[in-house]
């Protein structure tokens, strides 16, 4: 079982290509640094509760009956059509129920990166993985601006109720774009924000509606390839990586 990864141990994810990965990480850092410096937080403090998150408390919140994405988790994973041997990043993994399901779906020849800003979340995801005998999950404690995934490392990046938590969406999308392999996919599930239909909590908590989110993502080097009607209170978008930011 791989342990928690931070920015200083990324090269160990691919020991046979350590020098190449190191050079790519440095190159990506050089490209992204100006963007990171320029972008201002779009929602300062939205993630303050998660840095010292109590795992069991949030597990009761995230893995509760009547939370749509939890109730429909099996349908969501089935809709992703993951294949054996795929590399998947669960960014904003939270308590990790999707990470664990992805690990089973991609099998021992695949890999799942459970990425979160909360070290406590990541450590507990790895604990749960060990308990289930899953050896193909790597934990990454990310930053607000970078998921710390090596360039060209994953087939799929999965964001579930996570995009609205991005304080620096342009910078994060640039990092995700770099992390995806050619024709890699970005999956975004998030709350529908609609006047007269969404709850007061969603209207006050969620920064952008589906139209704005789609526009932001397409402006960062992605093309929308499908929109699923699987969910009711959440939209479900699938993008593919294009040649570069537009």
HUBELDA-V81967 format. One line per field, one symbol per residue. ss: DSSP state (~ for helix, > for strand, _ for the rest). Layout:
ss->???
This chain:
ss->___>>____~~~~~~~~~~~~~~~~~~~~~~~~~~~~~________________~~~~~~~~_____~~~~_~~~~~~~~______>>>>>_____~~~~~~~~~~____>>>>>>__~~~~~~~~~~~~~_____>>>>>____________>>>>>>>__~~~___~~~~~~~~~~~>>>>>>>>>>>>________~~~~~~____~~~~~~~~~___>>>>>>>_____>>>>>>>>_____
